[in-house]
Amino acid sequence: MKETKHISRSRAQESSAAIEKMYITMRHLFNRGFYKPMGVSGDSLRESLLALRPEIYGNIAEEKVELNGLLYVIERLPIGIEQCRFINLTSDEGYSKSHFQPIVPPKRRRNCYRIDEEQMNVEITRGRSDIYDILTHLTFIFIESHKIKNRVLIDDGGEVSRDWQKLEQAIMQTKKLTQIEKEKAISHVANILARTFEEVLDIYDAFGSETAPDRFLHVIYWLGKLAIEEIVENNKRTITFSPVLRERLGHHIHGEIWATNIKEVLKANDLLKRPIHVISANMHSVMNSIFATPLLKTKYKGKTDFFIYEELSGSASKEIRSQVEELALKNGMISLPDGSGTNIDVQIFDTAKIDWAKTAFSHANVGEEKPVIIVMDYAFGEQAYETIDELLKPFKKETLLNVKSVSIMGKAGILEGGKGDIMIPSAHINEGTADNYFFENELTGAMFEGNDIDIYEGAMVTVLGTSLQNRDLLKFFHESTWGVIGLEMEGSYYQKAIQSASKIRKSVPHDIKVRYAYYASDNPLETGSTLASGGLGTTGVKPTYLITIKILEQIFNIK
């Protein structure tokens, strides 16, 4: 009799299965309409996240509380969400017309509303990726909250440790804590979190703000308090999805409004029939690349262009940024702040109205037809498909758009190299599916050489969320024949929309050009270089502008 061969799975295969399971579970819970994250219905999400152990969540599988991961998540969720037992994900349902004040998280553009002491509403207007992002973050903080509960709850009757009692006393103070009171509280919290006094002290201020310097203590207290109540009083936290959100999701409601607004402005300015170039970037790099250096060269005499761009990026440079914007608005730029709910602002540049002598591209050769540039702010995950798909559709079903190119400049995780390096993709692979999109990239690595920045070329993987980065899976993608150089969240969705519009639906020219380039914001394979380790600072300025300038040189036919 033939012996049965024992087949074991690698960590990469286990991680891939965990991501797929999370993806399916989240869609199932959404269709169901509600679930209790720490109840039976949330088991699958918790188990998958603990099996996956994403790099961004550090010590999620250990007993001690993960501090950097907690900071990363708290910055992307509304202030006060840790106090809420009921979290309701909604569509744009008119709360902006109410007395409720929108709460916008520091690092995510989404409107949230505190309905009462127990309920937080979070508006989802950017598609399924927004839901995956929030549910993953909430699952993480609920797991961490139960770690806190396990260390302070002495018995099922609700008796708590002395450290917890002392933390509660510090929380109840209405005035700002003195240095001595703060350090006493940190000492007790360090015990609760199974962390050293120094570790807590190092991250304490990052959680705070001018109005709430001791927010770290409040976050830990409320996470632990609600976890204790779940066990002692059986008051389970609940996440619900509003009926309107479930009805609207996936139907491009916000993307259609957004794209129609842009086309209406193009029509009003007689730009619909002109050659169009779409650029996905931030709201300053294209404008600054064109107009900033000639305007500011006397102010920053002898300084390089990249020095000027760094100065413009500083928080104290609001006045000079306004000067550049004023010049741009006088030279054919139209600003379209978002009113559709997509949170994607837009700028339209009419090159026929640009005085090229006042720009950094004095040798621009835009031809007789004078192209129009549409700059759209970054989309979020699957929202990239919704927005580009709608933008490339004909206006009012009969006017085809003459879109000559779509250029994507974004930030991404790199798998070989470090922060600030540049990645030039040749294909996008969709994580969790067999989908892959090969394309001819108009940008090449050779174009960026000689700028003291490392360049990497190859395939890139489009991930379901930054919070699902897993070392074993990424290592497999990087070291196997896939040869993946980096990971991001939108590439395959952009390409899917471009291919369907140009090759199948024929709503834009079939020979539409595509340009993709990313600069590295983190390296999830390198300890201490994940997204949770902090931002890029000025490291991202040079690659951002270098990519932008190369895109514009091709549009303006500068050799």
Secondary structure, 3 states (H helix, E strand, C coil): CCCCCCCCCCHHHHHHHHHHHHHHHHHHHHHHCEECCCCHHHHHHHHHHHHHCCHHHCCCCCCCCCHHHHHHHHCCCCCCHHHCCEEEEECCCCHHHCCCCCECCCCCCCCEEECCCCEEEEECCCCHHHHHHHHHHHHHHHHHHHHHHHHHECCCCCCECHHHHHHHHHHCCCCCCCHHHHHHHHHHHHHHHCCCHHHHHHHHHHHCCCCCCCHHHHHHHHHHHHHHHHHHCCCCCEEEECHHHHHHCCCCHHHHHHHHHHHHHHHHCCCCCCCEEEEECCCCHHHHHHHHHHHHCCCCCCCCHHHHHHHHHCCCCHHHHHHHHHHHHHCCEEEECCCCCCCCCEEEEEHHHCCHHHCCCCCCCCCCCCCEEEEECCCCCCHHHHHHHHHCCCECCCECCCEEEEEEEEEEEECCCCCCCEEEEEEEEECCCCCEEECCECCCHHHHCCCCCCEEEEEEEECCCHHHCCHHHHHHHHHCCCCCCEEECCHHHHHHHHHHHHHHCCCCCCCCEEEEEEEEEECCCCCCCCHHHCCCHHHHHHHHHHHHHHHHHHHCCCC
